[in-house]
Amino acid sequence: MSKALDKLLDLLDLEQIEMNIFRGRSPDERVQRVFGGQVAGQALVAAGRTVPDDRPVHSLHAYFIRPGDPSVPLVYTVDRVRDGRSFTTRRVSAVQHGRTIFTLSASFHRPEAGPFHQDPMPDVPPPEAIQRNADRFEALFGPLPSHVRDNPIDLRSIGPLSVEAERDPALRTTRNLVWLRVDGDLPDDPLLHVCLMTYASDMTLLDTVLLGHGLSWADGKTSGASLDHAMWFHRPFRADRWLLYAQESPAAYGARGLARGEVFTAEGDLVVSVVQEGLVRTQA
């Protein structure tokens, strides 16, 4: 297991300070604000720790309300909304400086039999045939800072990176296909795997909005943030095995862009659906 993955797992291992109150922290790297996937992943950990193990999470809906301060702890309070015969509902608030910065509602469902269908997985090259995003960024910009280079999530974009589409209009598209997996072997803890996918789901989704407009986070004029985030977990999966994150952006308007994604196992099983709206601002 890599040192970067060890650090990420440590971030997700929240400290319980009361029955429904947990404390988390941010990485040591100096960043201006807390990464949205981190807050969502930690909030899901807090919710999941108040639910029996035999009820996996099936959906979450989250709002990013204020930028998080990486220099102080995050306090997560869990409201046990409902404990029913089939479903369990939790509401989580993340608090810093006495103010709520993030809210999450999560629903957990005991396994049941039922009808089955799914969209087919896109026809794509295998992950072993795709170059790591970190290597592509280094080819463009030179050596990367260690906390960027040593990402605990191995990302491999099948199509263009946003910085490449910025330079070449022929590469612009509103679709974004990315192979990803956690860079190391994980224990058999279903909650950990969904929390890590929640973390990773925020890493490339808004790039799908940028790709169609020749924008990138590195162009000096584009800034943005996640506004809300929803996920549906259809069936079990492992975050330490290759997953295809098929993303698209159907609309952007008024400095907001919508992106949605489907996550498939390498065997073609659709395991997660994601929708996010993000703020995308550009300066002339």
Buried (B, 14 or more C-beta within 10 A) or exposed (E): EBEBBEBBBEBBEBEEEEEBBBBBBBBEEEEEBBBBBBBBBBBBBBBBBBBEEEBBBBBBBBBBBEBBBBEEBBBBBBBBEEBEEEEBBBBBBBBBEEEEBBBBBBBBBBEEEEEEEBEEBEEBEEBEEBEBBBEBBBEEEEEBEEBEBBBBBBBBBBBBBBBBBBEEEEBBBBBBBBBBBBBBEBEEEBBBBBBBBBBBBBBBBBBBBBBBBBBBBEBEEBEBEBBBBBBBBBBEBBBBBBBBBBBBBEEBEEEBBBBBBBBBBBEEBBBBBBBBBBBBEEEE
